[in-house]
Each structure stands twice: as C-alpha cells, then as structure tokens.
C-alpha cells in the first residue's frame, strides 16, 4: 500500500536548495566568530605586553641592578610604539570581521525574506555576501600586518642585541 502523502518533487527540491543556501552564511558566520576570537585573544596579549612595557618605563632604574640591554628606555619606547601599531591593526581586523559578520547576517535575512515573499532579493543577497567576504579578507590582511609587525620587532630586537659569544 503506497504512502498517502502527495509528493511534489519541485517543492522538495526547492526546500532542499533553500536549506543548502542557508547553510553557507551559517558556516561563514561560524568562521568569522572564530577569527574574532583569535584576534581578541591576540589583542589581549598585546595589550598586556603594552602594560608591562609602560610599567617598566615608569619604574626608575635602581643603582644596584646591572642594566639589562634589552630593557633600555630607548628600546622600551620603540617597543611601545610598535605595540600601539599592532593594537591599531588588530582593532581594524576585529572591526572588519564584525562588519563581515553583520553582512553575513544580512545575507541570511535577505535569503529568507526573499523565499518567504517570493521576492527577488538576489541583489541584496549578493551585496551582503560580497561585503562579508571582502571584510573577512581585509581582516585577514590586517592580521597578516600584525604578524609582520611582530616578526619585524622580534628580528629587530635580535639584531640589535649583542651576541652572547661576542666579547
């Protein structure tokens, strides 16, 4: 005995296609959220490091301690400037990712509004999703800039210190 339910293949295919399309923004939003978490963690570490540098700069050197060539006031001031640049770059990455996340939500909303009202929202959908992708790529470029600033600082510090075996 056949199952007494009408089966319209077009309606099922349409619903399946809508679900497939709806998953794309969900995965994109999940990735953006993960990137924001990574950027915030890195920003917190840079901010903690900046606080340590400021504390070292405000503490007067004692006469009894041997001066550490790594913590001279000039080096600390240069390091402070580099940390400020890194904070700016990471803030920009977080802002771009937040805009990308909001645009992804806008794309999902355009998708569902278009399916509910049988309206053509493809322009809005493409615009929101394009903005989300562009902002995410921009955020990754800012993250790369932070990485370069970090590497440059490490390399510069390594080259400016005297070699331990040199006399």
C-alpha positions, 0 to 999 in steps of 0.5 A: 500500500503506497504512502498517502502523502502527495509528493511534489518533487519541485517543492522538495527540491526547492526546500532542499536548495533553500536549506543548502543556501542557508547553510553557507552564511551559517558556516561563514558566520561560524568562521568569522566568530572564530577569527574574532576570537583569535584576534581578541585573544591576540589583542589581549596579549598585546595589550598586556605586553603594552602594560608591562612595557609602560610599567617598566618605563615608569619604574626608575632604574635602581643603582644596584641592578646591572642594566639589562640591554634589552630593557633600555628606555630607548628600546622600551619606547620603540617597543611601545610604539610598535605595540600601539601599531599592532593594537591599531591593526588588530582593532581594524581586523576585529572591526572588519570581521564584525562588519563581515559578520553583520553582512553575513547576517544580512545575507541570511535575512535577505535569503529568507525574506526573499523565499518567504515573499517570493521576492527577488532579493538576489541583489541584496543577497549578493551585496551582503555576501560580497561585503562579508567576504571582502571584510573577512579578507581585509581582516585577514590582511590586517592580521597578516600586518600584525604578524609582520609587525611582530616578526619585524620587532622580534628580528629587530630586537635580535639584531640589535642585541649583542651576541652572547659569544661576542666579547 
